[in-house]
């Protein structure tokens, strides 16, 4: 599995993504049960509200080799500040429509 991670631009000033990388490395939370090797292709922000750049950024991650797009938990779950992205579901649907069904999407990294 080759993953491209999209994170919230608003939280990148105070979250270095440490927990995201930890759960991937340890096969925990959203990555529990994944048996295949996991390679991180890229770790990029959404481009800022309202997430319009996320489609282009997801496309770029796929062009670099990602077969799975992962939303960091700051987007879908609002970690660590408890404020989920109000555009998360729209971003996901636009990315899925653009990339097609061959690209898997994982909604979060950790709780």
Rosetta constraint file for C-alpha pairs under 8 A:
AtomPair CA 1 CA 36 HARMONIC 6.36 0.50
AtomPair CA 1 CA 37 HARMONIC 5.99 0.50
AtomPair CA 1 CA 38 HARMONIC 4.86 0.50
AtomPair CA 1 CA 39 HARMONIC 6.29 0.50
AtomPair CA 1 CA 66 HARMONIC 7.82 0.50
AtomPair CA 1 CA 67 HARMONIC 6.62 0.50
AtomPair CA 1 CA 68 HARMONIC 7.02 0.50
AtomPair CA 2 CA 38 HARMONIC 5.79 0.50
AtomPair CA 2 CA 39 HARMONIC 4.76 0.50
AtomPair CA 2 CA 40 HARMONIC 5.92 0.50
AtomPair CA 2 CA 41 HARMONIC 6.21 0.50
AtomPair CA 2 CA 65 HARMONIC 6.77 0.50
AtomPair CA 2 CA 66 HARMONIC 4.70 0.50
AtomPair CA 2 CA 67 HARMONIC 5.38 0.50
AtomPair CA 2 CA 68 HARMONIC 6.14 0.50
AtomPair CA 3 CA 38 HARMONIC 7.10 0.50
AtomPair CA 3 CA 39 HARMONIC 6.18 0.50
AtomPair CA 3 CA 40 HARMONIC 5.02 0.50
AtomPair CA 3 CA 41 HARMONIC 5.63 0.50
AtomPair CA 3 CA 42 HARMONIC 7.26 0.50
AtomPair CA 3 CA 66 HARMONIC 4.95 0.50
AtomPair CA 3 CA 67 HARMONIC 6.17 0.50
AtomPair CA 3 CA 68 HARMONIC 4.75 0.50
AtomPair CA 3 CA 69 HARMONIC 5.70 0.50
AtomPair CA 3 CA 70 HARMONIC 6.64 0.50
AtomPair CA 4 CA 40 HARMONIC 6.12 0.50
AtomPair CA 4 CA 41 HARMONIC 5.26 0.50
AtomPair CA 4 CA 42 HARMONIC 4.88 0.50
AtomPair CA 4 CA 43 HARMONIC 6.10 0.50
AtomPair CA 4 CA 44 HARMONIC 7.90 0.50
AtomPair CA 4 CA 58 HARMONIC 7.38 0.50
AtomPair CA 4 CA 61 HARMONIC 5.56 0.50
AtomPair CA 4 CA 62 HARMONIC 7.45 0.50
AtomPair CA 4 CA 66 HARMONIC 5.54 0.50
AtomPair CA 4 CA 67 HARMONIC 7.87 0.50
AtomPair CA 4 CA 68 HARMONIC 6.32 0.50
AtomPair CA 4 CA 69 HARMONIC 4.95 0.50
AtomPair CA 4 CA 70 HARMONIC 6.05 0.50
AtomPair CA 5 CA 40 HARMONIC 7.74 0.50
AtomPair CA 5 CA 42 HARMONIC 6.14 0.50
AtomPair CA 5 CA 43 HARMONIC 4.73 0.50
AtomPair CA 5 CA 44 HARMONIC 6.27 0.50
AtomPair CA 5 CA 69 HARMONIC 5.91 0.50
AtomPair CA 5 CA 70 HARMONIC 4.68 0.50
AtomPair CA 5 CA 71 HARMONIC 5.82 0.50
AtomPair CA 5 CA 72 HARMONIC 6.32 0.50
AtomPair CA 6 CA 43 HARMONIC 6.07 0.50
AtomPair CA 6 CA 44 HARMONIC 5.12 0.50
AtomPair CA 6 CA 45 HARMONIC 5.24 0.50
AtomPair CA 6 CA 46 HARMONIC 5.86 0.50
AtomPair CA 6 CA 54 HARMONIC 7.61 0.50
AtomPair CA 6 CA 58 HARMONIC 7.50 0.50
AtomPair CA 6 CA 69 HARMONIC 7.32 0.50
AtomPair CA 6 CA 70 HARMONIC 6.20 0.50
AtomPair CA 6 CA 71 HARMONIC 5.06 0.50
AtomPair CA 6 CA 72 HARMONIC 5.94 0.50
AtomPair CA 7 CA 11 HARMONIC 8.00 0.50
AtomPair CA 7 CA 12 HARMONIC 7.62 0.50
AtomPair CA 7 CA 43 HARMONIC 7.33 0.50
AtomPair CA 7 CA 44 HARMONIC 6.10 0.50
AtomPair CA 7 CA 45 HARMONIC 4.50 0.50
AtomPair CA 7 CA 46 HARMONIC 5.88 0.50
AtomPair CA 7 CA 71 HARMONIC 6.17 0.50
AtomPair CA 7 CA 72 HARMONIC 4.99 0.50
AtomPair CA 7 CA 73 HARMONIC 7.66 0.50
AtomPair CA 7 CA 74 HARMONIC 6.48 0.50
AtomPair CA 7 CA 75 HARMONIC 6.34 0.50
AtomPair CA 8 CA 12 HARMONIC 6.60 0.50
AtomPair CA 8 CA 45 HARMONIC 5.43 0.50
AtomPair CA 8 CA 46 HARMONIC 5.67 0.50
AtomPair CA 8 CA 47 HARMONIC 7.92 0.50
AtomPair CA 8 CA 48 HARMONIC 7.17 0.50
AtomPair CA 8 CA 72 HARMONIC 7.52 0.50
AtomPair CA 8 CA 74 HARMONIC 5.92 0.50
AtomPair CA 8 CA 75 HARMONIC 5.57 0.50
AtomPair CA 8 CA 85 HARMONIC 7.85 0.50
AtomPair CA 9 CA 13 HARMONIC 7.96 0.50
AtomPair CA 9 CA 45 HARMONIC 5.04 0.50
AtomPair CA 9 CA 46 HARMONIC 5.96 0.50
AtomPair CA 9 CA 47 HARMONIC 6.21 0.50
AtomPair CA 9 CA 48 HARMONIC 5.30 0.50
AtomPair CA 10 CA 48 HARMONIC 6.94 0.50
AtomPair CA 11 CA 15 HARMONIC 5.96 0.50
AtomPair CA 11 CA 74 HARMONIC 7.10 0.50
AtomPair CA 12 CA 16 HARMONIC 6.38 0.50
AtomPair CA 12 CA 17 HARMONIC 7.99 0.50
AtomPair CA 12 CA 45 HARMONIC 7.78 0.50
AtomPair CA 15 CA 80 HARMONIC 7.93 0.50
AtomPair CA 17 CA 21 HARMONIC 6.44 0.50
AtomPair CA 18 CA 22 HARMONIC 6.18 0.50
AtomPair CA 19 CA 23 HARMONIC 6.20 0.50
AtomPair CA 19 CA 110 HARMONIC 7.56 0.50
AtomPair CA 20 CA 24 HARMONIC 6.42 0.50
AtomPair CA 20 CA 72 HARMONIC 6.90 0.50
AtomPair CA 20 CA 73 HARMONIC 7.91 0.50
AtomPair CA 20 CA 109 HARMONIC 5.80 0.50
AtomPair CA 20 CA 110 HARMONIC 6.82 0.50
AtomPair CA 21 CA 25 HARMONIC 6.08 0.50
AtomPair CA 22 CA 26 HARMONIC 6.03 0.50
AtomPair CA 23 CA 27 HARMONIC 5.57 0.50
AtomPair CA 23 CA 28 HARMONIC 4.74 0.50
AtomPair CA 23 CA 29 HARMONIC 6.46 0.50
AtomPair CA 23 CA 30 HARMONIC 7.77 0.50
AtomPair CA 23 CA 31 HARMONIC 6.90 0.50
AtomPair CA 23 CA 109 HARMONIC 7.08 0.50
AtomPair CA 23 CA 110 HARMONIC 6.93 0.50
AtomPair CA 24 CA 28 HARMONIC 6.55 0.50
AtomPair CA 24 CA 31 HARMONIC 6.01 0.50
AtomPair CA 24 CA 38 HARMONIC 7.56 0.50
AtomPair CA 24 CA 109 HARMONIC 7.78 0.50
AtomPair CA 27 CA 31 HARMONIC 4.80 0.50
AtomPair CA 27 CA 32 HARMONIC 4.78 0.50
AtomPair CA 27 CA 33 HARMONIC 6.98 0.50
AtomPair CA 27 CA 34 HARMONIC 6.88 0.50
AtomPair CA 28 CA 32 HARMONIC 4.48 0.50
AtomPair CA 28 CA 110 HARMONIC 7.88 0.50
AtomPair CA 29 CA 109 HARMONIC 6.73 0.50
AtomPair CA 29 CA 110 HARMONIC 5.39 0.50
AtomPair CA 29 CA 111 HARMONIC 7.20 0.50
AtomPair CA 30 CA 106 HARMONIC 7.52 0.50
AtomPair CA 30 CA 108 HARMONIC 6.53 0.50
AtomPair CA 30 CA 109 HARMONIC 5.24 0.50
AtomPair CA 30 CA 110 HARMONIC 6.13 0.50
AtomPair CA 31 CA 109 HARMONIC 7.40 0.50
AtomPair CA 41 CA 61 HARMONIC 6.86 0.50
AtomPair CA 41 CA 64 HARMONIC 6.91 0.50
AtomPair CA 41 CA 65 HARMONIC 6.71 0.50
AtomPair CA 41 CA 66 HARMONIC 5.98 0.50
AtomPair CA 42 CA 61 HARMONIC 6.47 0.50
AtomPair CA 44 CA 57 HARMONIC 7.51 0.50
AtomPair CA 45 CA 54 HARMONIC 7.75 0.50
AtomPair CA 46 CA 51 HARMONIC 5.53 0.50
AtomPair CA 46 CA 52 HARMONIC 7.78 0.50
AtomPair CA 46 CA 53 HARMONIC 6.13 0.50
AtomPair CA 46 CA 54 HARMONIC 4.63 0.50
AtomPair CA 46 CA 57 HARMONIC 7.13 0.50
AtomPair CA 47 CA 51 HARMONIC 5.97 0.50
AtomPair CA 47 CA 52 HARMONIC 7.21 0.50
AtomPair CA 47 CA 53 HARMONIC 5.15 0.50
AtomPair CA 47 CA 54 HARMONIC 6.24 0.50
AtomPair CA 48 CA 52 HARMONIC 7.79 0.50
AtomPair CA 48 CA 53 HARMONIC 7.55 0.50
AtomPair CA 49 CA 87 HARMONIC 7.78 0.50
AtomPair CA 50 CA 87 HARMONIC 6.14 0.50
AtomPair CA 51 CA 87 HARMONIC 6.76 0.50
AtomPair CA 51 CA 91 HARMONIC 6.39 0.50
AtomPair CA 52 CA 91 HARMONIC 7.48 0.50
AtomPair CA 53 CA 57 HARMONIC 6.17 0.50
AtomPair CA 54 CA 58 HARMONIC 5.92 0.50
AtomPair CA 54 CA 91 HARMONIC 6.75 0.50
AtomPair CA 54 CA 95 HARMONIC 7.35 0.50
AtomPair CA 55 CA 59 HARMONIC 6.10 0.50
AtomPair CA 55 CA 91 HARMONIC 7.30 0.50
AtomPair CA 55 CA 94 HARMONIC 6.66 0.50
AtomPair CA 55 CA 95 HARMONIC 5.07 0.50
AtomPair CA 55 CA 98 HARMONIC 7.17 0.50
AtomPair CA 56 CA 60 HARMONIC 6.12 0.50
AtomPair CA 57 CA 61 HARMONIC 6.28 0.50
AtomPair CA 58 CA 62 HARMONIC 6.32 0.50
AtomPair CA 58 CA 69 HARMONIC 6.85 0.50
AtomPair CA 58 CA 95 HARMONIC 6.84 0.50
AtomPair CA 59 CA 63 HARMONIC 6.19 0.50
AtomPair CA 59 CA 98 HARMONIC 7.93 0.50
AtomPair CA 59 CA 99 HARMONIC 6.86 0.50
AtomPair CA 60 CA 64 HARMONIC 6.29 0.50
AtomPair CA 61 CA 65 HARMONIC 6.50 0.50
AtomPair CA 61 CA 66 HARMONIC 5.57 0.50
AtomPair CA 61 CA 69 HARMONIC 7.92 0.50
AtomPair CA 62 CA 66 HARMONIC 4.37 0.50
AtomPair CA 62 CA 67 HARMONIC 6.25 0.50
AtomPair CA 62 CA 68 HARMONIC 7.88 0.50
AtomPair CA 67 CA 102 HARMONIC 7.69 0.50
AtomPair CA 67 CA 103 HARMONIC 5.29 0.50
AtomPair CA 67 CA 104 HARMONIC 6.53 0.50
AtomPair CA 68 CA 103 HARMONIC 5.47 0.50
AtomPair CA 68 CA 104 HARMONIC 4.59 0.50
AtomPair CA 68 CA 105 HARMONIC 5.59 0.50
AtomPair CA 68 CA 106 HARMONIC 7.31 0.50
AtomPair CA 69 CA 103 HARMONIC 7.20 0.50
AtomPair CA 69 CA 104 HARMONIC 6.29 0.50
AtomPair CA 69 CA 105 HARMONIC 4.84 0.50
AtomPair CA 69 CA 106 HARMONIC 6.33 0.50
AtomPair CA 70 CA 105 HARMONIC 5.74 0.50
AtomPair CA 70 CA 106 HARMONIC 4.67 0.50
AtomPair CA 70 CA 107 HARMONIC 6.17 0.50
AtomPair CA 70 CA 108 HARMONIC 6.47 0.50
AtomPair CA 70 CA 109 HARMONIC 7.20 0.50
AtomPair CA 71 CA 75 HARMONIC 6.33 0.50
AtomPair CA 71 CA 76 HARMONIC 6.93 0.50
AtomPair CA 71 CA 105 HARMONIC 7.76 0.50
AtomPair CA 71 CA 106 HARMONIC 6.31 0.50
AtomPair CA 71 CA 107 HARMONIC 5.25 0.50
AtomPair CA 71 CA 108 HARMONIC 5.09 0.50
AtomPair CA 71 CA 109 HARMONIC 6.93 0.50
AtomPair CA 72 CA 76 HARMONIC 7.28 0.50
AtomPair CA 72 CA 107 HARMONIC 7.55 0.50
AtomPair CA 72 CA 108 HARMONIC 5.16 0.50
AtomPair CA 72 CA 109 HARMONIC 5.30 0.50
AtomPair CA 72 CA 110 HARMONIC 7.83 0.50
AtomPair CA 73 CA 77 HARMONIC 5.12 0.50
AtomPair CA 73 CA 78 HARMONIC 6.28 0.50
AtomPair CA 73 CA 79 HARMONIC 5.65 0.50
AtomPair CA 73 CA 107 HARMONIC 7.69 0.50
AtomPair CA 73 CA 108 HARMONIC 4.59 0.50
AtomPair CA 73 CA 109 HARMONIC 5.29 0.50
AtomPair CA 73 CA 110 HARMONIC 5.91 0.50
AtomPair CA 73 CA 111 HARMONIC 7.09 0.50
AtomPair CA 74 CA 78 HARMONIC 4.36 0.50
AtomPair CA 74 CA 79 HARMONIC 4.37 0.50
AtomPair CA 74 CA 80 HARMONIC 6.48 0.50
AtomPair CA 74 CA 81 HARMONIC 7.98 0.50
AtomPair CA 74 CA 83 HARMONIC 7.89 0.50
AtomPair CA 74 CA 84 HARMONIC 6.61 0.50
AtomPair CA 74 CA 85 HARMONIC 7.63 0.50
AtomPair CA 75 CA 79 HARMONIC 7.55 0.50
AtomPair CA 75 CA 84 HARMONIC 5.55 0.50
AtomPair CA 75 CA 85 HARMONIC 5.08 0.50
AtomPair CA 75 CA 88 HARMONIC 6.21 0.50
AtomPair CA 75 CA 108 HARMONIC 7.68 0.50
AtomPair CA 76 CA 84 HARMONIC 5.43 0.50
AtomPair CA 76 CA 85 HARMONIC 6.26 0.50
AtomPair CA 76 CA 88 HARMONIC 5.97 0.50
AtomPair CA 76 CA 107 HARMONIC 6.49 0.50
AtomPair CA 76 CA 108 HARMONIC 6.16 0.50
AtomPair CA 77 CA 82 HARMONIC 7.13 0.50
AtomPair CA 77 CA 83 HARMONIC 7.28 0.50
AtomPair CA 77 CA 84 HARMONIC 5.07 0.50
AtomPair CA 77 CA 85 HARMONIC 7.86 0.50
AtomPair CA 77 CA 108 HARMONIC 7.17 0.50
AtomPair CA 77 CA 111 HARMONIC 7.36 0.50
AtomPair CA 78 CA 82 HARMONIC 4.54 0.50
AtomPair CA 78 CA 83 HARMONIC 4.21 0.50
AtomPair CA 78 CA 84 HARMONIC 3.58 0.50
AtomPair CA 78 CA 85 HARMONIC 6.56 0.50
AtomPair CA 79 CA 83 HARMONIC 7.03 0.50
AtomPair CA 79 CA 84 HARMONIC 7.37 0.50
AtomPair CA 79 CA 111 HARMONIC 7.74 0.50
AtomPair CA 84 CA 88 HARMONIC 7.64 0.50
AtomPair CA 87 CA 91 HARMONIC 6.03 0.50
AtomPair CA 88 CA 92 HARMONIC 6.16 0.50
AtomPair CA 89 CA 93 HARMONIC 6.21 0.50
AtomPair CA 90 CA 94 HARMONIC 6.11 0.50
AtomPair CA 91 CA 95 HARMONIC 6.04 0.50
AtomPair CA 92 CA 96 HARMONIC 6.04 0.50
AtomPair CA 93 CA 97 HARMONIC 6.04 0.50
AtomPair CA 94 CA 98 HARMONIC 6.10 0.50
AtomPair CA 95 CA 99 HARMONIC 5.98 0.50
AtomPair CA 96 CA 100 HARMONIC 5.51 0.50
AtomPair CA 96 CA 101 HARMONIC 6.86 0.50
AtomPair CA 96 CA 103 HARMONIC 7.57 0.50
AtomPair CA 96 CA 105 HARMONIC 7.63 0.50
AtomPair CA 97 CA 101 HARMONIC 7.94 0.50
AtomPair CA 99 CA 103 HARMONIC 6.34 0.50
